[in-house]
Amino acid sequence: MKLLHRDIEKDNTGQVTLMPEEAEDMWHTYNLLQEGDSLRASTIRKVQTESNTGSVGSSRVRTTLTLCVETIDFDTQACRLRVKGTNIEENQYVKMGAYHTIELELNRKFTLAKKSWDSVVLARIDEACDATQKADVAAVVMQEGLANLVLVTPAMTLLRAKVELTIPRKRRGSCTQHEKALERFYDAVMQAILRHINFDVVKCILVASPGFVKDQFMTYLFKEAVRQDNKLLLENRPKFMLVHASSGHKYSLKEILSDPTVTNRLSDTKAAGEVKALEDFYKMLQHEPDRAFYGVAHVEKAADALAVDTLMISDKLFRHQEVSSRARYVRLVDKVRDSGGNVRIFSSLHVSGEQLTQLSGVAAILRFPIADFSEGEDSSSDDD
């Protein structure tokens, strides 16, 4: 994401002009947008025209509209963002108050204006525009006949390819069909790696499976790379890392990212940091429950006591349409930061973020133990 212009006043009103440069930037934009914001962007509008003879035709014209945002629709797999709202600026093609849907496009700038820019939104812009925080981990989670190729970016987990193939069982006296099917399967996974992984950006490729599937695949991959003289694979061989996984399904990714050998290798990535923070929380909950709180009411009480060392909060909560609810979570984040605590905003599109959502989206590791609050106080957090 490129920040082209930023004009935010002391009272937190103002606007920013941004240009999304890659698919993940659409996810950041989705988290920036709220109902009631003003969005100005280039769009296509179907316009009816009437000729001198009275015949009516229609044409598609590109124009720039400013909408008051009403609904926001994000397609997580295609990374496409559509924003619907009413036109609030005079335009030769679109009447004031008319509805229109803008589909934001890569490499086309847009201007977003808000009545109030809070600290969480501003931090999101800084994160999106930081060139160092890009997709630097890929994972191939596999078992015989099934492989999922996933890109792990700082903001989301993207399933890029799924390979499924029926592998016949070995028969007594003949393994030919089994071995041929395995070769076809490994070749399909190899093609997916070459098609979807940008080796200039990715620092590490995790290959995970139960048993020896990963080892057999790696043997095949580099045997083929030598045979085909594929310099791209041969030069990037050190980036491949073998890891155990209980299955070839996508949900095994959490187990892989929490493996100590993997966390050491990926210590500088946000995804691994989130998984480790959640692991630390669960360990604390088991051994020192008075230092592990979850649910917004409990965590707020701990923040009031300046006890929060690490706050984990889902970005899903900041998409709350009620201004008062969103403001509550922003106040909590600001309070923890002001008291010197560490704040981790988890992406709801990461496996760790999905797990945090099960804890009502808010959890905290405390600096010192606090006796647990009564159940009655926690009921307000469930209502949220």
C-alpha positions as CSV (number, residue, x, y, z in Angstrom):
1,M,0.0,0.0,0.0
2,K,1.3,3.5,-0.9
3,L,0.3,6.5,1.2
4,L,0.0,9.4,-1.3
5,H,-1.5,12.1,1.0
6,R,-2.4,12.5,4.6
7,D,-4.4,15.4,6.0
8,I,-5.6,14.7,9.6
9,E,-6.5,17.6,11.9
10,K,-5.8,17.8,15.7
11,D,-9.5,17.0,16.3
12,N,-8.9,13.7,14.4
13,T,-11.0,14.6,11.4
14,G,-9.5,14.5,7.9
15,Q,-8.7,12.3,5.0
16,V,-6.0,10.1,3.5
17,T,-5.2,9.2,-0.1
18,L,-4.0,5.6,-0.6
19,M,-3.1,3.3,-3.5
20,P,-3.5,-0.4,-3.1
21,E,-0.6,-2.2,-4.8
22,E,-1.3,-5.9,-4.1
23,A,-4.2,-8.2,-3.1
24,E,-3.5,-8.0,0.6
25,D,-3.9,-4.2,0.6
26,M,-7.6,-4.8,-0.1
27,W,-7.9,-6.6,3.3
28,H,-6.2,-3.6,5.0
29,T,-8.7,-1.3,3.2
30,Y,-11.6,-3.4,4.3
31,N,-10.5,-2.9,7.9
32,L,-10.1,0.9,7.4
33,L,-13.6,1.4,6.0
34,Q,-16.6,2.0,8.2
35,E,-20.3,2.9,7.6
36,G,-20.6,6.7,7.4
37,D,-17.1,7.3,5.9
38,S,-16.7,9.2,2.7
39,L,-14.9,7.3,-0.1
40,R,-13.8,9.0,-3.3
41,A,-12.5,6.8,-6.1
42,S,-12.5,6.1,-9.9
43,T,-15.4,3.8,-11.0
44,I,-17.4,2.6,-14.0
45,R,-21.0,3.8,-14.4
46,K,-23.5,2.7,-17.0
47,V,-25.1,5.9,-18.5
48,Q,-28.2,6.1,-20.7
49,T,-27.9,8.5,-23.7
50,E,-30.6,9.8,-26.0
51,S,-29.7,10.7,-29.6
52,N,-31.3,13.5,-31.7
53,T,-33.6,11.0,-33.3
54,G,-34.9,9.9,-29.9
55,S,-33.3,6.5,-29.8
56,V,-32.0,5.5,-26.3
57,G,-28.6,3.8,-25.9
58,S,-26.3,3.1,-23.0
59,S,-22.6,3.3,-22.6
60,R,-20.1,2.7,-19.8
61,V,-18.1,5.7,-18.7
62,R,-15.2,6.0,-16.2
63,T,-15.9,8.8,-13.6
64,T,-14.8,9.7,-10.1
65,L,-17.5,9.5,-7.4
66,T,-17.6,10.4,-3.7
67,L,-19.9,8.0,-1.7
68,C,-21.2,8.0,1.8
69,V,-20.4,4.4,2.7
70,E,-23.3,2.1,3.6
71,T,-22.3,-1.5,3.0
72,I,-18.8,-3.1,2.5
73,D,-18.4,-6.5,0.9
74,F,-15.0,-8.3,0.9
75,D,-14.3,-11.6,-0.9
76,T,-11.5,-13.2,1.1
77,Q,-10.4,-15.7,-1.6
78,A,-10.4,-13.3,-4.6
79,C,-9.4,-10.3,-2.4
80,R,-12.0,-8.1,-4.0
81,L,-13.6,-5.2,-2.2
82,R,-16.9,-3.6,-3.2
83,V,-18.3,-0.6,-1.4
84,K,-21.9,0.6,-1.8
85,G,-23.3,4.0,-0.8
86,T,-25.0,7.2,-2.0
87,N,-23.4,9.9,-4.1
88,I,-22.6,13.0,-2.0
89,E,-20.9,15.2,-4.6
90,E,-22.2,16.7,-7.9
91,N,-21.3,14.6,-10.9
92,Q,-22.4,14.9,-14.6
93,Y,-23.4,11.3,-14.8
94,V,-24.8,10.5,-11.3
95,K,-27.4,12.4,-9.4
96,M,-26.9,13.5,-5.8
97,G,-28.2,10.8,-3.4
98,A,-28.2,8.1,-6.1
99,Y,-26.8,4.6,-5.1
100,H,-23.6,3.3,-6.6
101,T,-21.2,0.4,-5.9
102,I,-17.5,1.0,-6.3
103,E,-15.1,-1.9,-6.8
104,L,-11.7,-0.7,-5.6
105,E,-8.9,-1.6,-8.0
106,L,-5.2,-2.3,-7.6
107,N,-3.0,0.6,-8.6
108,R,-5.9,3.1,-8.6
109,K,-5.8,5.7,-5.8
110,F,-8.8,6.4,-3.5
111,T,-9.4,9.0,-0.8
112,L,-11.0,8.1,2.5
113,A,-12.4,10.7,4.8
114,K,-13.6,10.1,8.4
115,K,-15.2,12.2,11.1
116,S,-12.8,10.6,13.6
117,W,-9.5,8.8,12.9
118,D,-8.7,6.6,16.0
119,S,-5.3,5.2,16.9
120,V,-6.2,1.6,15.7
121,V,-7.0,2.9,12.2
122,L,-3.9,5.0,12.0
123,A,-1.8,2.0,13.1
124,R,-3.4,-0.1,10.4
125,I,-2.3,2.5,7.8
126,D,1.3,2.5,9.1
127,E,1.3,-1.4,9.0
128,A,-0.2,-1.5,5.4
129,C,2.4,1.0,4.1
130,D,5.4,-0.7,5.8
131,A,7.2,-2.4,2.9
132,T,9.0,-4.9,5.2
133,Q,5.7,-6.5,6.3
134,K,4.9,-8.6,3.3
135,A,4.1,-12.3,2.6
136,D,7.3,-14.0,3.6
137,V,6.2,-17.5,4.5
138,A,4.6,-20.2,2.4
139,A,3.4,-23.6,3.6
140,V,2.7,-26.9,1.8
141,V,0.5,-29.0,4.1
142,M,0.1,-32.5,2.7
143,Q,-0.8,-36.1,3.1
144,E,-1.0,-38.9,0.4
145,G,-3.4,-37.5,-2.2
146,L,-4.1,-34.1,-0.6
147,A,-2.0,-30.9,-0.5
148,N,-2.9,-27.4,0.5
149,L,-0.5,-24.6,-0.6
150,V,-0.9,-21.6,1.7
151,L,0.7,-18.1,1.8
152,V,1.1,-16.7,5.3
153,T,1.2,-12.9,5.1
154,P,1.2,-10.5,8.2
155,A,-2.5,-9.9,7.8
156,M,-4.0,-13.1,6.5
157,T,-3.7,-16.8,5.5
158,L,-4.3,-17.2,1.8
159,L,-5.1,-20.6,0.3
160,R,-3.5,-20.4,-3.1
161,A,-3.9,-24.0,-4.4
162,K,-5.5,-27.3,-3.3
163,V,-4.3,-30.5,-5.0
164,E,-6.4,-33.7,-4.6
165,L,-5.7,-37.0,-6.3
166,T,-6.9,-40.5,-5.6
167,I,-3.9,-42.8,-4.8
168,P,-4.6,-46.5,-5.3
169,R,-3.4,-48.8,-2.5
170,K,-0.3,-50.9,-2.9
171,R,-1.1,-54.4,-4.1
172,R,0.7,-57.6,-3.2
173,G,3.4,-58.1,-5.8
174,S,2.7,-54.9,-7.7
175,C,3.1,-51.2,-6.6
176,T,3.2,-49.7,-10.1
177,Q,-0.2,-48.0,-10.0
178,H,0.4,-46.7,-6.5
179,E,3.8,-45.2,-7.5
180,K,2.6,-43.7,-10.8
181,A,-0.3,-42.0,-9.0
182,L,2.1,-40.6,-6.3
183,E,4.4,-39.2,-9.0
184,R,1.4,-37.5,-10.7
185,F,0.4,-36.1,-7.3
186,Y,3.9,-34.8,-6.5
187,D,4.2,-33.3,-9.9
188,A,0.9,-31.4,-9.4
189,V,2.2,-30.0,-6.1
190,M,5.5,-29.0,-7.7
191,Q,3.6,-27.1,-10.4
192,A,1.5,-25.3,-7.7
193,I,4.7,-24.3,-5.9
194,L,6.3,-22.9,-9.1
195,R,3.0,-21.1,-10.1
196,H,2.1,-19.5,-6.7
197,I,5.3,-18.9,-4.7
198,N,7.3,-15.7,-5.4
199,F,10.8,-16.8,-4.3
200,D,12.0,-13.1,-4.4
201,V,9.7,-12.4,-1.4
202,V,9.2,-15.7,0.4
203,K,11.9,-16.3,3.0
204,C,10.8,-19.8,4.0
205,I,8.7,-22.6,2.6
206,L,7.4,-25.1,5.2
207,V,6.6,-28.6,3.9
208,A,4.6,-30.5,6.4
209,S,2.9,-33.9,6.6
210,P,2.3,-36.9,8.8
211,G,4.8,-39.8,8.3
212,F,7.3,-39.7,5.4
213,V,5.2,-38.0,2.7
214,K,7.1,-34.7,3.1
215,D,10.5,-36.5,2.8
216,Q,9.4,-38.4,-0.3
217,F,8.0,-35.3,-1.9
218,M,11.2,-33.3,-1.3
219,T,13.3,-36.2,-2.8
220,Y,11.0,-36.1,-5.9
221,L,11.0,-32.2,-6.1
222,F,14.8,-31.8,-6.2
223,K,15.4,-34.9,-8.3
224,E,13.0,-33.3,-10.9
225,A,14.7,-29.9,-10.4
226,V,18.1,-31.4,-11.3
227,R,16.6,-33.4,-14.2
228,Q,14.8,-30.3,-15.6
229,D,17.7,-28.0,-14.7
230,N,15.3,-25.8,-12.8
231,K,17.6,-23.1,-11.4
232,L,14.8,-21.4,-9.4
233,L,14.2,-24.4,-7.2
234,L,17.9,-25.4,-6.9
235,E,18.9,-21.9,-5.9
236,N,16.2,-21.6,-3.3
237,R,16.7,-25.1,-1.8
238,P,17.8,-23.7,1.6
239,K,14.4,-22.0,2.0
240,F,12.6,-25.3,2.3
241,M,12.0,-26.7,5.8
242,L,10.5,-30.0,6.7
243,V,8.0,-30.1,9.6
244,H,5.7,-32.7,11.1
245,A,1.9,-32.2,10.8
246,S,-0.9,-34.5,12.0
247,S,-2.8,-34.1,8.6
248,G,-2.7,-32.5,5.2
249,H,-5.7,-30.2,6.0
250,K,-5.4,-26.4,6.3
251,Y,-6.2,-26.4,10.0
252,S,-2.9,-28.2,10.7
253,L,-1.2,-24.8,10.0
254,K,-1.6,-23.6,13.6
255,E,0.2,-26.7,14.8
256,I,3.0,-26.2,12.3
257,L,3.5,-22.5,13.2
258,S,3.7,-23.3,16.9
259,D,6.4,-25.8,16.4
260,P,9.5,-24.4,18.3
261,T,11.9,-25.1,15.4
262,V,9.6,-23.2,13.1
263,T,9.1,-20.2,15.5
264,N,12.9,-19.9,15.8
265,R,13.2,-19.8,12.0
266,L,10.3,-17.4,11.6
267,S,11.0,-15.2,14.7
268,D,10.7,-12.0,12.6
269,T,7.3,-12.7,11.2
270,K,4.0,-11.3,12.6
271,A,2.1,-14.6,12.1
272,A,4.6,-16.6,14.2
273,G,4.5,-13.9,16.9
274,E,0.7,-14.1,17.1
275,V,0.8,-17.9,17.4
276,K,3.5,-17.7,20.2
277,A,1.5,-15.1,22.1
278,L,-1.6,-17.3,22.1
279,E,0.5,-20.3,23.1
280,D,1.9,-18.3,26.0
281,F,-1.7,-17.3,27.0
282,Y,-2.9,-20.9,27.1
283,K,0.1,-22.0,29.2
284,M,-0.5,-19.1,31.6
285,L,-4.2,-20.1,31.8
286,Q,-3.2,-23.6,32.7
287,H,-0.5,-22.8,35.3
288,E,-1.4,-19.3,36.6
289,P,-5.0,-18.6,35.7
290,D,-5.0,-15.4,37.8
291,R,-2.6,-13.9,35.1
292,A,-4.6,-15.0,32.0
293,F,-7.9,-13.1,31.4
294,Y,-10.3,-13.2,28.5
295,G,-13.6,-11.4,27.7
296,V,-13.8,-7.7,27.3
297,A,-15.2,-6.9,30.8
298,H,-12.4,-8.9,32.6
299,V,-9.6,-7.5,30.4
300,E,-10.9,-3.9,30.9
301,K,-10.7,-4.4,34.7
302,A,-7.2,-5.7,34.4
303,A,-6.3,-2.7,32.2
304,D,-7.7,-0.3,34.8
305,A,-5.4,-1.9,37.3
306,L,-2.4,-1.3,34.8
307,A,-1.9,-5.1,35.0
308,V,-2.0,-6.0,31.2
309,D,1.4,-7.0,29.8
310,T,0.2,-8.4,26.5
311,L,-3.2,-7.6,25.0
312,M,-4.5,-9.9,22.2
313,I,-7.5,-8.5,20.3
314,S,-9.2,-9.6,17.0
315,D,-9.4,-7.0,14.2
316,K,-13.0,-8.3,13.8
317,L,-14.0,-6.2,16.8
318,F,-13.0,-3.0,15.2
319,R,-15.4,-3.6,12.3
320,H,-18.3,-3.2,14.8
321,Q,-20.9,-0.9,13.2
322,E,-21.9,0.6,16.6
323,V,-19.6,3.6,17.2
324,S,-19.8,3.1,21.0
325,S,-18.7,-0.6,20.8
326,R,-15.8,0.2,18.5
327,A,-14.7,3.2,20.7
328,R,-14.7,0.8,23.7
329,Y,-12.1,-1.5,22.1
330,V,-10.0,1.5,20.9
331,R,-10.0,2.9,24.5
332,L,-8.8,-0.5,25.7
333,V,-6.0,-0.7,23.2
334,D,-4.9,2.9,24.0
335,K,-5.0,2.3,27.8
336,V,-2.8,-0.8,27.5
337,R,-0.3,1.0,25.2
338,D,-0.2,4.0,27.6
339,S,0.6,1.7,30.5
340,G,3.6,0.2,28.6
341,G,1.8,-3.0,27.6
342,N,2.3,-4.8,24.3
343,V,-0.8,-4.9,21.9
344,R,-1.2,-7.6,19.3
345,I,-4.1,-7.1,16.8
346,F,-4.8,-10.5,15.4
347,S,-6.2,-11.0,11.9
348,S,-9.5,-12.9,11.9
349,L,-8.2,-14.5,8.6
350,H,-5.3,-16.2,10.4
351,V,-5.7,-19.6,12.2
352,S,-4.6,-17.8,15.5
353,G,-7.2,-15.1,14.9
354,E,-9.9,-17.8,14.5
355,Q,-8.9,-19.3,17.8
356,L,-8.9,-15.9,19.5
357,T,-12.4,-15.3,18.3
358,Q,-13.5,-18.3,20.3
359,L,-12.3,-16.4,23.4
360,S,-14.7,-13.5,22.5
361,G,-11.9,-11.9,20.5
362,V,-10.1,-10.4,23.6
363,A,-7.5,-12.0,25.8
364,A,-4.6,-10.7,28.0
365,I,-1.5,-12.0,29.8
366,L,-1.1,-10.0,33.0
367,R,2.1,-8.6,34.7
368,F,0.9,-9.7,38.1
369,P,-1.9,-12.0,39.3
370,I,-5.4,-10.5,40.0
371,A,-8.1,-12.6,41.8
372,D,-10.8,-13.6,39.3
373,F,-13.9,-11.3,39.1
374,S,-17.4,-12.6,39.7
375,E,-19.3,-14.3,36.9
376,G,-21.9,-11.5,36.9
377,E,-19.4,-9.0,35.7
378,D,-18.4,-11.2,32.8
379,S,-22.0,-11.4,31.4
380,S,-21.7,-7.9,30.0
381,S,-18.8,-9.1,27.8
382,D,-21.0,-12.0,26.4
383,D,-23.6,-9.4,25.5
384,D,-21.1,-7.7,23.3
